[in-house]
Amino acid sequence: MSASPLRPTPPARVARTTRLTPPTARLPMMPDTALPDTPDTPARTFPAAAHADAADLPTLAAQPVRERLAAFGAPPAALDALLRAGATRLLDSDMIIAQPRAHAAARAAERATTPLRYEQSAQTEAVLEQIAHEGLAPHFKPFMRGFSHVMSALFLTPEQDAKVQAYRAAGHHLRFLMSDGGGPALAGWRSTVRVEHGRTRLAIDKVWGIEAHRESIGLVAVRAPGAFMPAAYLVWPEQYRTLERAACGEPFLEGGLQLGNVRGEIETTPEDRLRIGGPNVFNKYLTIVRPYFVRALMAHVGWLAREGRLALSPAHESVRRFVADAARAQSRSSVYGADVVQRVLALKFAANELLGDLVRGGAVRRFDDQRDLLALSKMEGSAYRCYYEIRMGTKRA
């Protein structure tokens, strides 16, 4: 059959060959190139004199993140490239419409802070040392259990804490359930609290909770009527076992991390609501644990490189080292405030962009390692969530 004149005949397909790295060979070090990787043929650019604006849109989009990271020192050029690429990729319609044409003026002074200390830091530091030498897989659970003690120590009443400790002694772990079946926006959450005929009911629809399919003490974030921040309730094991629970997908980290979904409805009491810490209880919790989590991610990347499972170029290593050092400095802080929250979000954003770029660029050999790194980039704050919160914080400043 002859080709239609309105449909040009496609060109003949050119055969391509792919050379695979032998399974026993270690990955070579990647060349020190600008990040993210570009094709062999450079993109066409205009001479500097042709630019009418002082800064291009990618630079302006990345500015809020870069300014937060600059509190730890000048970010390396490779990290600047990742920030520009990441911020440009994550701009949604509202952000593009609202993006100003010039750099926002820097604030003259830090905003107010309040004390916020992590008493279990010594134990967490010890686990981080183990992760650096043996990777995250064998130490993920004890590492995350340390974070559950943050919640107990800082945000539970003495009566709530005593009850949690009694259940822990009986073998139950505290599971933090945040991700909701209704999506990331609080307004769409299906997990809610309501009062009917003088009784308080929790509707629970939580997804991707760490080991959430196992019988546990639940710490569940829910949407409360008229509230702009989630409310948190403790769900005790005898209540938790009545909920519908199921493992979600294949495990991560060599079988050491299984996610689970939880659905159902229970009756609760005002005594089971978290009140210490105010409406920002989750923000305070995440501000403490995120720097430690970022440090664990950077330690795991370094371990994968030493094991020959990841090719870490000098450019990528400069990003990893900067983020790790900045997270270490932030984890030693003992204050909470709006600027601290923003810096912590910027750290997680930078870590996420590094993990994503390593996977996209072919630096990670094994599928399971690729899957682990991308999953870890979503935990404790995805790149979009961090970027969105940073931009919102910039508006409120």
C-alpha positions as CSV (number, residue, x, y, z in Angstrom):
1,M,0.0,0.0,0.0
2,S,1.4,3.4,-0.9
3,A,1.9,6.0,1.7
4,S,-0.8,8.7,2.0
5,P,0.4,12.2,0.8
6,L,-0.8,13.6,4.1
7,R,1.2,11.1,6.1
8,P,4.9,11.3,5.4
9,T,6.7,7.9,5.6
10,P,8.7,7.7,8.8
11,P,12.4,7.4,8.5
12,A,13.9,3.9,8.8
13,R,14.7,2.9,12.3
14,V,18.4,2.9,13.1
15,A,19.6,-0.1,15.0
16,R,21.2,0.7,18.3
17,T,23.5,-1.4,20.4
18,T,23.9,-1.2,24.2
19,R,27.0,-2.4,26.0
20,L,26.1,-3.6,29.5
21,T,28.5,-3.4,32.4
22,P,29.6,-7.0,33.4
23,P,27.8,-8.0,36.5
24,T,31.0,-8.6,38.4
25,A,32.7,-5.3,37.4
26,R,32.6,-2.3,39.8
27,L,31.0,0.8,38.4
28,P,33.6,3.4,37.2
29,M,33.8,6.8,38.7
30,M,31.7,9.2,36.6
31,P,33.4,12.3,35.1
32,D,33.2,15.6,37.0
33,T,30.6,17.4,34.8
34,A,28.1,20.0,35.5
35,L,24.8,18.7,36.9
36,P,22.4,17.7,35.8
37,D,23.9,15.8,32.9
38,T,23.4,17.3,29.4
39,P,23.5,15.7,26.0
40,D,26.8,15.6,24.1
41,T,25.6,18.4,21.9
42,P,25.2,21.5,24.1
43,A,21.9,23.4,24.0
44,R,22.0,26.6,22.0
45,T,22.2,29.7,24.3
46,F,22.1,33.4,23.6
47,P,25.0,35.7,24.3
48,A,25.0,37.3,27.8
49,A,24.4,40.8,26.2
50,A,21.1,39.5,24.7
51,H,19.6,38.9,28.1
52,A,17.2,41.7,29.1
53,D,16.6,40.3,32.6
54,A,19.1,40.3,35.5
55,A,18.2,36.7,36.3
56,D,16.5,33.9,34.4
57,L,13.4,32.1,35.6
58,P,15.2,28.9,36.8
59,T,17.5,31.0,38.9
60,L,14.6,33.0,40.4
61,A,12.6,29.8,41.0
62,A,15.5,28.2,42.9
63,Q,16.3,31.4,44.9
64,P,14.1,30.6,48.0
65,V,15.8,27.2,48.4
66,R,19.3,28.5,47.7
67,E,18.9,31.3,50.3
68,R,17.9,28.8,53.0
69,L,20.9,26.6,52.2
70,A,23.3,29.6,52.1
71,A,22.9,29.7,55.9
72,F,25.3,26.7,55.9
73,G,27.8,28.2,53.5
74,A,28.0,28.7,49.8
75,P,26.4,25.8,48.0
76,P,28.7,24.1,45.4
77,A,28.1,24.8,41.7
78,A,26.8,21.3,41.2
79,L,24.1,21.8,43.8
80,D,23.1,25.1,42.3
81,A,22.5,23.3,39.0
82,L,20.3,20.7,40.8
83,L,18.3,23.4,42.5
84,R,17.7,25.3,39.3
85,A,16.6,22.1,37.5
86,G,14.5,20.9,40.4
87,A,12.7,24.2,41.1
88,T,11.9,24.6,37.4
89,R,10.5,21.1,37.1
90,L,8.3,21.5,40.2
91,L,6.8,24.9,39.3
92,D,3.0,24.4,39.2
93,S,0.5,26.7,37.5
94,D,0.0,29.0,40.5
95,M,3.8,29.3,41.0
96,I,4.5,30.2,37.4
97,I,1.8,32.8,37.4
98,A,3.0,34.4,40.6
99,Q,6.7,34.1,39.9
100,P,8.3,37.6,40.2
101,R,10.8,38.9,37.6
102,A,13.5,39.9,40.1
103,H,15.1,38.5,43.2
104,A,13.1,39.0,46.4
105,A,14.8,41.3,48.9
106,A,16.5,39.4,51.7
107,R,15.1,39.8,55.2
108,A,17.3,41.7,57.6
109,A,17.0,39.5,60.7
110,E,15.9,36.0,61.8
111,R,12.4,35.5,63.1
112,A,11.7,34.5,66.7
113,T,12.6,31.1,67.9
114,T,11.7,28.9,70.9
115,P,13.7,26.1,72.5
116,L,13.3,22.6,71.1
117,R,15.8,19.9,72.1
118,Y,16.2,16.3,71.0
119,E,17.2,14.3,74.1
120,Q,17.8,11.0,72.2
121,S,20.5,12.5,69.9
122,A,23.3,10.3,71.3
123,Q,21.5,7.1,70.4
124,T,20.6,8.4,67.0
125,E,24.2,9.5,66.4
126,A,25.4,5.9,67.2
127,V,22.9,4.4,64.6
128,L,24.1,7.0,62.0
129,E,27.6,5.7,62.5
130,Q,26.5,2.2,61.8
131,I,24.6,3.3,58.7
132,A,27.8,4.9,57.4
133,H,29.6,1.6,57.7
134,E,26.9,-0.9,56.8
135,G,24.2,1.0,54.9
136,L,20.6,1.8,55.8
137,A,19.0,-1.6,55.4
138,P,20.0,-3.3,58.6
139,H,19.6,-0.2,60.7
140,F,16.5,1.4,59.3
141,K,14.0,0.2,62.0
142,P,16.1,1.1,65.0
143,F,16.9,4.5,63.4
144,M,13.2,5.3,62.9
145,R,12.2,4.0,66.4
146,G,14.4,6.7,67.8
147,F,12.1,9.2,66.1
148,S,9.0,7.7,67.8
149,H,10.7,8.5,71.1
150,V,10.9,12.2,70.0
151,M,7.1,12.3,69.8
152,S,6.8,10.6,73.2
153,A,9.3,12.8,74.9
154,L,8.2,16.2,73.6
155,F,4.5,16.0,72.8
156,L,2.8,13.4,75.0
157,T,1.3,14.2,78.4
158,P,2.7,12.2,81.3
159,E,-0.4,10.0,81.3
160,Q,-0.2,9.4,77.5
161,D,3.5,8.6,77.7
162,A,3.0,6.2,80.6
163,K,0.4,4.3,78.5
164,V,2.6,4.3,75.4
165,Q,5.6,2.9,77.4
166,A,3.4,0.2,78.9
167,Y,2.4,-0.9,75.4
168,R,6.0,-0.7,74.2
169,A,7.0,-3.0,77.0
170,A,4.5,-5.5,75.7
171,G,6.1,-5.4,72.2
172,H,4.0,-2.8,70.4
173,H,5.7,0.0,68.3
174,L,4.4,3.5,67.7
175,R,3.5,4.0,64.1
176,F,3.3,7.5,62.7
177,L,0.5,7.7,60.1
178,M,0.6,10.9,58.0
179,S,0.1,10.2,54.3
180,D,-3.6,10.1,53.5
181,G,-5.8,8.3,51.0
182,G,-7.3,11.6,50.0
183,G,-4.0,13.0,48.7
184,P,-1.5,15.5,50.0
185,A,-3.8,18.5,50.5
186,L,-5.3,18.6,54.0
187,A,-8.6,19.8,52.6
188,G,-9.0,16.5,50.7
189,W,-8.0,14.2,53.5
190,R,-10.4,11.3,54.2
191,S,-9.0,10.8,57.7
192,T,-11.2,13.1,59.9
193,V,-12.4,13.6,63.4
194,R,-16.0,14.4,64.2
195,V,-18.3,14.6,67.1
196,E,-21.7,12.8,66.9
197,H,-24.2,12.7,69.8
198,G,-21.4,13.6,72.3
199,R,-19.0,10.9,71.0
200,T,-15.8,11.6,69.1
201,R,-15.2,9.4,66.1
202,L,-12.1,9.0,63.9
203,A,-12.4,8.0,60.3
204,I,-9.0,6.7,59.2
205,D,-7.7,6.2,55.7
206,K,-3.9,6.2,55.8
207,V,-1.5,5.0,53.2
208,W,2.2,4.1,53.0
209,G,2.8,3.9,56.7
210,I,6.0,2.2,57.8
211,E,5.0,-1.3,59.0
212,A,1.5,0.1,59.5
213,H,-0.1,-3.2,58.6
214,R,1.2,-4.7,61.8
215,E,-0.6,-4.4,65.2
216,S,0.7,-1.2,66.6
217,I,0.1,2.0,68.6
218,G,-1.1,4.4,66.0
219,L,-0.3,8.1,66.0
220,V,-2.8,9.3,63.4
221,A,-2.9,12.7,61.7
222,V,-6.5,13.7,60.8
223,R,-8.4,16.7,59.5
224,A,-10.4,18.6,62.1
225,P,-13.4,20.9,61.2
226,G,-12.2,24.4,60.7
227,A,-8.5,23.7,61.4
228,F,-5.7,24.7,59.1
229,M,-3.3,22.1,60.6
230,P,-3.8,18.4,61.2
231,A,-4.8,17.1,64.6
232,A,-3.1,14.1,66.1
233,Y,-4.7,11.2,68.0
234,L,-3.3,8.1,69.7
235,V,-4.9,4.9,68.6
236,W,-4.3,2.1,71.1
237,P,-3.5,-1.5,70.0
238,E,-7.0,-2.9,70.9
239,Q,-8.5,-0.2,68.7
240,Y,-5.8,-0.6,66.0
241,R,-6.5,-4.3,65.5
242,T,-10.1,-3.5,64.6
243,L,-9.0,-1.5,61.5
244,E,-8.5,-2.9,58.1
245,R,-4.8,-3.3,57.4
246,A,-2.8,-4.5,54.4
247,A,0.8,-4.5,53.2
248,C,1.4,-2.1,50.4
249,G,3.7,-3.2,47.5
250,E,6.9,-5.1,47.8
251,P,9.3,-4.2,50.6
252,F,12.2,-1.9,50.4
253,L,15.8,-1.9,51.8
254,E,16.4,-5.6,51.2
255,G,13.2,-6.6,52.9
256,G,13.7,-4.3,55.9
257,L,11.0,-1.8,55.1
258,Q,7.4,-2.7,54.4
259,L,4.7,-0.1,53.9
260,G,1.1,-0.6,54.9
261,N,-2.3,0.9,54.5
262,V,-4.9,1.4,57.3
263,R,-8.6,2.0,57.0
264,G,-11.6,2.0,59.3
265,E,-13.4,4.0,62.0
266,I,-13.0,4.0,65.8
267,E,-14.3,5.9,68.8
268,T,-11.8,8.1,70.6
269,T,-11.7,10.5,73.6
270,P,-10.3,14.0,74.1
271,E,-7.6,12.4,76.3
272,D,-6.1,10.7,73.3
273,R,-5.5,13.9,71.4
274,L,-2.0,15.4,71.3
275,R,-2.1,18.9,72.8
276,I,1.4,19.6,73.9
277,G,3.2,21.5,71.2
278,G,0.1,23.2,69.9
279,P,-1.2,23.1,66.4
280,N,2.4,22.9,65.0
281,V,3.1,19.6,66.7
282,F,3.9,17.9,63.4
283,N,6.0,20.7,62.1
284,K,8.1,20.7,65.3
285,Y,8.5,16.9,65.1
286,L,9.6,17.0,61.5
287,T,12.0,19.9,62.1
288,I,13.8,17.7,64.6
289,V,13.9,14.4,62.7
290,R,14.4,15.6,59.1
291,P,18.1,16.7,59.5
292,Y,18.9,13.3,61.0
293,F,17.0,11.6,58.2
294,V,18.9,13.6,55.6
295,R,22.2,12.6,57.3
296,A,21.1,8.9,57.1
297,L,20.4,9.3,53.3
298,M,23.8,10.9,52.6
299,A,25.5,8.2,54.7
300,H,23.7,5.5,52.7
301,V,24.7,7.1,49.4
302,G,28.4,7.1,50.5
303,W,28.1,3.5,51.6
304,L,26.6,2.5,48.2
305,A,29.5,4.2,46.4
306,R,32.1,2.4,48.5
307,E,30.4,-0.9,47.8
308,G,30.6,-0.2,44.1
309,R,26.8,-0.1,43.7
310,L,26.7,3.6,42.9
311,A,29.1,5.7,40.8
312,L,29.6,9.0,42.6
313,S,31.2,11.7,40.5
314,P,33.2,14.5,42.1
315,A,30.3,16.8,41.3
316,H,27.8,14.5,43.0
317,E,30.2,14.0,45.9
318,S,30.5,17.8,46.4
319,V,26.7,17.9,46.8
320,R,26.5,14.9,49.1
321,R,29.2,16.4,51.3
322,F,27.6,19.8,51.5
323,V,24.2,18.4,52.3
324,A,25.6,16.0,54.9
325,D,27.6,18.7,56.6
326,A,24.7,21.2,56.6
327,A,22.3,18.5,58.0
328,R,24.9,17.7,60.8
329,A,25.1,21.4,61.7
330,Q,21.3,21.7,61.7
331,S,20.8,18.6,63.8
332,R,22.8,20.2,66.6
333,S,20.4,23.1,66.8
334,S,18.1,23.3,69.8
335,V,15.7,26.0,68.7
336,Y,12.5,26.0,66.6
337,G,11.2,28.8,64.5
338,A,9.9,29.7,61.0
339,D,13.4,30.2,59.6
340,V,14.6,26.9,61.1
341,V,11.6,25.1,59.5
342,Q,12.5,26.6,56.1
343,R,16.2,25.6,56.3
344,V,15.2,22.0,57.2
345,L,12.8,21.8,54.2
346,A,15.6,23.1,52.0
347,L,17.9,20.4,53.2
348,K,15.4,17.7,52.4
349,F,14.8,19.2,49.0
350,A,18.5,19.2,48.2
351,A,18.8,15.6,49.3
352,N,15.8,14.5,47.2
353,E,17.3,16.2,44.1
354,L,20.6,14.5,44.6
355,L,18.9,11.0,44.9
356,G,16.8,11.6,41.9
357,D,19.7,12.9,39.8
358,L,21.8,9.8,40.7
359,V,19.0,7.5,39.5
360,R,18.1,9.5,36.4
361,G,21.8,9.8,35.3
362,G,22.4,6.0,35.5
363,A,24.8,6.2,38.5
364,V,22.9,3.5,40.4
365,R,23.4,0.0,39.0
366,R,20.8,-2.1,40.7
367,F,17.0,-1.7,40.2
368,D,16.4,-2.4,43.9
369,D,18.9,0.4,44.9
370,Q,17.2,2.8,42.4
371,R,13.8,2.0,43.9
372,D,15.1,2.4,47.4
373,L,16.6,5.8,46.7
374,L,13.5,7.2,45.0
375,A,11.3,5.9,47.8
376,L,13.5,7.5,50.4
377,S,13.3,10.8,48.6
378,K,9.5,10.7,49.2
379,M,9.8,10.0,52.9
380,E,9.7,12.8,55.5
381,G,8.9,15.3,52.7
382,S,8.9,14.9,48.9
383,A,10.6,17.5,46.7
384,Y,7.4,19.1,45.7
385,R,6.1,19.2,49.3
386,C,9.3,20.8,50.5
387,Y,9.4,23.3,47.6
388,Y,5.8,24.2,48.1
389,E,6.2,24.9,51.8
390,I,9.4,26.9,51.2
391,R,7.6,29.2,48.7
392,M,4.6,29.5,51.0
393,G,7.0,30.4,53.8
394,T,8.6,33.0,51.7
395,K,5.2,34.6,51.0
396,R,4.5,34.8,54.8
397,A,7.9,36.2,55.7
